[in-house]
């Protein structure tokens, strides 16, 4: 039996266009956590965290799992945030250099 996640992002300052509802097929276990530290081969470090509305602050977690957008498409590892997407913070996680995104595709 296939598992699915329905995901959408409301228009907000971090993601002005939002993201209409998507139904994503889940191909792997779902990793959940408050933050995710990404270290790239060139030494760049980013910290991902959920961007939630004021009513959900602190309740939502990042979700990371493998999916594909069409049955014959290659699988991709996707990081999802909250109702207002996700944020990429500076390496120290202080909020400086914040970028908002509806989701992020991750490389192995």
N, C-alpha and C positions, 0 to 999 in steps of 0.2 A: 504494500500500500504506500503510495506516494504521500509525502508530507509537503505542505505549502505554508508560506508566510505571505500575508497581505501587508503591504507596506506603502505608506504615503507620507509626504512631508508637506506641512502647511507652509504657505508663503510667509516669510519672516525676514528680518534684516540679514541673517546669515545665509539664507537661501531664498532670495527675492522671488524667483519663479516657482518655488516649491517643487513638488514632484507628484504627478497624479498617481492614484492607487495602482500598484503593481502586484501581480501574483507571482511569487518566486518559488520555484521547486527547490526543496532542500535535499541535497545529495550527500550530506555528511552530518555528523553530530554538530550541534550548535555550541560554539564557545561563547560564554557570556562573562562580562566583567565591567568594572567601573571605568577603567582606562586600558589602553593598549599602547605599548611603547614599540615603535617601529625603528629599527636601525638599518640603514642602507649601506651598501658596499663602499660608497664614497665618504662614509663617516657621518652623514646627515642623520639626525634623530628627530622624529616627530612623536608627539603623544596625542592619541585620539581620545575623545570623550564625547558623551552624549550631549546634545543640545536639546533641552526639554523646555516646554512651556512652564510658566510660574506654578501651575497646579501640580505638575509632575516632577518638579525639581528633586533630584536625589532618588527617584523611584525607578527610573529606567536604566537599563544596562546596554552596553554595546553588544551586538550579536555578530558573530563571524562564522560563516559557513560556505560550503561549495554549492554552486548553482550553475544553471545555464539558461540563456534567454530563449533558446529554441531547442527542440529535442536533438537536432543534429549539430548544434553549436558546441564548441569546446567548453569545458567547465571552467568557471572562474571563481576565485575566492572573494567574497563580498563582505565588507564591514558595513553594518547598518547602525544608525544612531537612533534618536528619538523622534518625536513628532515635529521637531524643527531641524532634523538632520544630525550631523555630527560635526565636531570641531577638531581642527588640527592645531595643536598648541606648539609653542616653542619647546626646546628640549627640557627646560626646567619646569614646564607645566604651569607657568605663571599666568598665561593668557596673552602674553606679548606675541604679536605676529599671528593672531588667530585667523584661521580661514574656515568658512563654513561650506559644507558639501551635503547633498542629499544622501550619498553613499560613497564608498571608496572601494575600488577593485584592488586587491593585493596580489603581489607577485610571490612566488614560492621563496 
